[in-house]
């Protein structure tokens, strides 16, 4: 008992030290599109010169994820747009204009910078050739073409200032409207799968794909002025960092933002390098940009991915095997257990990870908890079925020998069921490796980071940089469990199964 208490005290002290160190860190977030990542890089590089503990949590997801993280304190700052604040965050409250927005933000202890110098508004766009062919120049012209297929980014589909509001405002009749990832929409336009998508007016892709930006002739979209949102207490915790990133106010023109987007999305430069170029040219500051070689990147992502998988899988094993035994020993509670883990498995993995954010914030913890939940069913089911499928004569023989119930379970039934149990653990581990790539959406890192970045930048090499190691890790895990089976499963059972 004393040893356990001492270990617990050391662990709590270690966690307290870590939490203190984390609280001193300035955490800058960005949304999952290129411009937001570039703005996050600009802010973090400026702040990093003034303060040593600045981290940029890149491409965390959509507006709500970033906003909730800022309010909870999981991040300290992120780039945003005034139109998004008035139409999405404060939807239905009739809050417009920078003064009203700043007042509303103050109630959450959030501050807002003045304009960074440019607007990045929503717009609708289509291929120039198709627009000329159909004589479409404005959004209202779309009313004449109900046959057209539309494809919008998933966030635009659900926003008040997105498709739902736009279609009602313009009385658009189109029925074929799909949600998809923003960067994939450009490729869908190029291939003719869709005819119209949502654009950001600073997108470099507009020129690259020869798109026609449709005139918002009835003025639906609000003004989306780029600003920085940050926690009010950050001015006390890291005043130099705040002073540093606020130097961006009024310094980024529309053309400059379009050029930076183009340098990243069309020329293949990293957002960090593009941000460093801008700071060098406009502030005479030359931040050190960390450009890891491929091996170093793979090592880091592998370490992050293995951490997510191993912690969640170990926790699942410790919980699932006893639950499987419980389901075997007690039929009624067992049915409840099996039904419960089955229901969890039906929840889409992305939704499950997002559900964890309000409870646990962003980063490793919600990703691990979601992966843990997803790992339960295969192990619980395999444990239950492995024990249940043991032939009755074997159980009767153990009872005849006078073994108590728990001794029979430990010495006879669990060893016989070990092959089935290990099979469930192996299945869970392989699924876990693939599902863990979604952890990158909430800042947990891993192989999902290059995959998501590659999709956003239309870079096949980056996608493969994450997808190939993830597949190899899954094969490695399967091979390790095959070896483990040789060690753990009694030889007689293995021989019988092979025969």
N, C-alpha and C positions, 0 to 999 in steps of 0.2 A: 504493500500500500504506500509506504514512504517513497519507494522508487517511482511509483506512478505519479504521486503528488509532485515529486521533484521534476519529473519529466514534463508534467503539465505546466508547472511554473516556468520552466525554461522555454517551453513552446509559446506560452502567453507573452513572456518577455520578448522573445524573438519577433512575434507578430506585432507587438507594440513598437519595437524599434523600426520594423519595416513600415508600419503605418505612419510613423513620424517622418520617415524619409520620404514616403510617397506624398505626404501633405505638403512638403516643402517644394515639390516639383510643380512647375507650371505646365499644365496639360492643355495643349492646343488641339482641337479636333477639326475635321473637315468632312464634307459630305462625299458621297460616292460618285462624283463626276470631276473631270479634269480641272476645271476652273477653280473649284473649291479647294482641291488638293494644292494647286499652285498658290492660291492665297494663303492657305495654311502654312506652306513652306516659306513664303515671304515673311509672314508674321513670326514663325518659329525661328527662322534664321536671324532676324533682327533682334528678337528677344533673347536668343541664345548668346549673342555678343554681350548683352548687358547682364544676363543671369546664367549661371552654369547649369542649372537643372531645368531645362526646357525639353519637352518631348512633344512630337507631333504624332497624334493618333490619326492615321490617314484613312480616308474613304470608309467612314464608320456606318454609312447608310443614308437614310432620308432625313427630312426635316425634323420629324417628331423624335427620332432617336437622338439627334444632336441636341435638340431643345431640352428634352427630358434629362439628358446627361448633364447639361449646363445647369439646370435648376437644382439637380441633386448634388452637384459638386463633383461628378465623375470627370468632368473636364472644366477648364477655367475660361476658355474662349473658343469661338469658332466664327467663320465668315457667314454672313447671312444677307438677305435682301429685304428691303422695306415692304415690297409688295407681298412677299411671303409672310412676313409678320402680320400685316393687316388682314390678309385674306385666309391665312392658314392657322397661325398661332392664335390670333385674336378674332377668329371667324365669327361673324354675326354681331360683333360688339361695336361696329361703326367707328373703328379707330383708324384714322388715316393721317398722313402727314408725319414728319419726323418728330415734331413736338409731342403730339398725342401718343405716338408709339413709345417715345422715351419715357413718358409718364406712366404708361401701362407696364413697361419693363421694370420700372423702379419698384413696383409692388412685388416683384419677384427678386429684388436685390440684384438686378441685372442692369448693366450700363451699355450704352450704344455709342460707337464712334460717329463722327460726321461722315459724309460720303467719302468713299475711297477715290472717287473721281470718275466713276462710270456707272451706267445702268446696264443691267443684263436682263432684258425682259423676255417673257414667253412670247412665242409667235408660232404660227402654223406654216409649214413649208411643204413643197412638193417639187418634183423634177421640173426644171425649166421647160424641157421639151413637151412634157405632158400639159403643163400649165398653158403654154402657147396653143397646143392642139385643142384644148377644151375652152380656151379664152377665159381662164380663171386668173384674176389679179387680186381679189380680196376674199376675206372669209365668207362674206355674204354670197359670193358667187357659187359657193359649194352647195347652196340650196338646190341648184339646178341639176345636181349630179348625185342622186341618192345611191347610185350603183357603185360609187367609189368605196374602196376598202381603206379604213383608217387604222393606224397602229401608233399608240402613244406609250410613253414611258409609264411604268406602273404608278409612280407617284402622281403624275399628271392625271391619270385616270381617276384618282380618288380625291384630288384636291378640290376645294370650293372654287378656286380660280383656275381649275383645270377643265377636263372634258365635261364633267357633270354640269357645271355652271355655264360653260361656253355653249354647249348644245342647246340648252334652254334659252339662253340669251339670243342666239342667232337662229333658233328654230331649225336646227340642222336635222335632216331626215335620215342620215346614214344609220343603218342597222348593223353593218359589219365593222365592229370596232374591237380591236384586240390590245391587250396590255403586254408590253415586252421591255427588255432592258434598253436603255436609251441608245447606247452605241449600236446595238443590233438593229435598231429601227433604220439607221442610215443604210445599212446593208440591205434591209428589206425594201427600202425605196429604190436602191440601185438595181435590185433584181426584179422589181415590178410586183412584188408580193403585196405591198401596200402602196397607196397613192399619196397619203398625207400623214405627216407626223408632227409632233411638237418640237420646236427648236428653242435654243437660247440664242439671243441676237448677237452674242459674242462668239458663237461657235465657229471655229475655223473650218468645220466640215461643210458649211454653207457654200463656200467657194470651191472646196475640194470636190464635192459631189454635184456641183452646178445646180443648186437648189433655188427655187423662187420663194422668197419670203412673202407670204400673203398679207395684204394690208388689213389691219384691224380697223376696218372702216366705220364700225359702230362703237369703237372704243370700249371694249370689254376688259382688256388687261390693264391692271394698275401699273404704276411706275415701280420698277424693281431696282432701287438704288443699292449698290453694294456697300455694306457696312461691316463692322466687327462688333460682335456681342461678347461681353466679358463680365464675370462676376464682380460685384462691387467690392467684396473683401480682398480681391486681388491687388487693389491699390495699396492696401496695408501689407499684404504678404510679400508682394514682389513689385514694388513701385517702379523699379528700373526697367523691368520687363514690360510693364504697361506703357511706360513712357516710350520705350523702344518701338513696340509694334504700332503705337498710335502715330508714329511718323509716316505711316502709309496713307494717312488721311489726305485726300485731295491730290495724291501723287500718281495714280494709275489712270491713264486715259483709256477711252474706249478702244482706240487703235492699239495701244500698248497691250491691253488684255487680249485682244484678238491675236496679236502676234505671239504672245506667250502661249496661248492655247494651241496655235498652229505649230510652234516649235516643239511642243510636247506630242500632240496627236498626229501630226503629219510628218515631222522630221525625226521623231523617235527619241528626242532628248528626255531625260528624266525631269519631273517637276522640280526637283531640288536644284538641278543644274540651270534650268530656265530661270528660277527665282534668283539664284546667285548672279546670273548675268544681269538681271534687272537691277539688283541692288548695287552691283558694281558700276553700272552705267548711270544710275540716277542718284545714288548716295555715296559713291566712291567707297563702298564697303565690299570687301571680298571675303565672304564667309567660306569656311572650309566645308565642302560638300563631301559627304561620305559616299563614295561609289565602290561598293564591295564587288570583288570579283565573283564569278559564278560559283566557285567552290565555297567561298565564304558565305554567300547568300544561301546556298543549299544547306550548309551546316547550321546556320541560324534557323532557317525554316524547319529543318528536320528536328532540331532541339525543341522548338516551340510545338511542333505537331506531336512528337512523341510524348511530351509533357501532358498535353491535353488528353491524348488517348490513354496513356498509362494510368493517370490519376482517376479518370472517370471509369475506366474498366476495372481497376482494383476495387474501387468503391462498389461498383455494380456486383462484382463477384462476392464481396463480403455480405452484401444484402440479399442477392438473388438466390444463392444456394440455400441459406436458411428458409427463405420464402418458399422455394420449391419443395423443401422437406416438409414445411408446414402444410402446404397444399396437398402433399401425399398422405400425411398423418391424419389430417382433419378435413373431411370432405366439404362441409359447408363453408368454413372460412377459406378453404382452398379454392373453391369456385369464385369467391369474391376476389382473392389475390390474382388468380389467372385472368379474370375479367378486367381487373384494374390495369394490370400491365399490358393487356391487349388493347385497351382503350388508349393508353399513352402512346402505343406504337402507331395508332391510326392518325395521330396529330402530325401534320407535315413538319419535317425537321426545321425548315426555315421559320415557320410559325412558332414552334416550340422555343427556339432560341430567342426570338423577338419577345415572346411572352415573359421570358426571364428578366428582361431589361428593367421594367418598373420595379421588380423585387430586388434585383441584385446589381443593377447598373450595367456597365459595359466592361469588357476585358475577359480575363481567363475564367473568372468564377461563374458567370452565367453560361458560358460555353461548356464548362465542365459539368455543371448541373444538368444541362440539356442532354449532353452526351451520355451522362450517367442514366438518365431516364430512358433514353433510347436503347441502352444496353441491357435493360432488365428482362424483357420478354424472352429472348432466345435462351438465356441462362435459366430462368425460372421454369420455362417449358421443358427444357432438356432435363433438368434435375427431376421434375415431377414425372415425366414420362419414363426416364431411366429407372426410377424406383418402382413405378407402377408396373413396368413390364417384366420385373423379376418373376420367374416362374414360382407358382405357389408351393411346389414341393421343396424348394430351397428354403423358403421362409419356415415351412413346417419342420424341416430338419433342424433349423436353428432353434426353434421353440422346443423341440424334443430334447436338444442338448441342454436346455434350461437357461439359455441366455436371456437376461433382462431385455426389455424392449429397446432401450437406448443402446445397450451393448450390441444387440443384433443389428441395429441401424448402423452403428459405427464400424463394426468388425465384418459385417456380411453385406448388407444392402448397399451402403455407399461405395465400397470397393467394386461391387459388381456393376453399379450404375456409373462408375467413374468415366467410362468411355463416352457415354451419352452426355454427361455433364461437361466434359472437356470439349466435346463437339459443339455444344451450345456456346461455351466461352469463346471458342475459335470463331464461330459465326458472328458473335457479338463484336469481337475485336476487329474483324475484317470490315464489318459495316461501320464501325466506329471510325476507322481510318478514313473512309470516304466522307462520312458525315462531318468530320472535324474540319473539313475545308471551309464549311460555312461559318466557322468561328471568326474568320477574317472580317466578316461583315460587322462585327461588334468589337473589333480591336484585339482579338485574341491571337492574331498572327497565324503561323502555320503555312501549309502549302496553298491554302486558299488565297493568300495575299497576292502572289504573282498571277494566279488564275484570274482573279477579279480585276487586277490592274491590266492584264493582257486583254480581257474583254473590253474594258473601258477604252484602251488605246488601240484596239484592233491589231494587237501584236501577237501573232501565233507563237513566236518563240517564248514569250512570257507565259502564255497559257500552258505550253508544254513544260516549262520550267517548274510549274506546280503540279500539273496532271501526271507527268511521267514518274516523278519521285513518289507521289501518292500511290500510284498503281504498284510500283516496286515495293513500297513499304507494306502494302496489303499482302503481296506475295510472300515477303519476308516473314510477316507475322504468321501467315498460314503455315509456312515451312517450320517456324519455331514451335508452333503448337503440335505439328506432326512429330517432331523430335520429342517434345514434352510428353506426348502420348506414350512413346516407347518407355519412358522413365516411370511414368505415374500409373499407367494402366497395367494391371496384373497380366503376366505373359499368357496365361491360359485364356483370358478373355480376348486378347489380341489374336491368338492363334485360331480361336473359334470364329472370330469375326472374319479373318482372312480366308478361312476355309469355307 
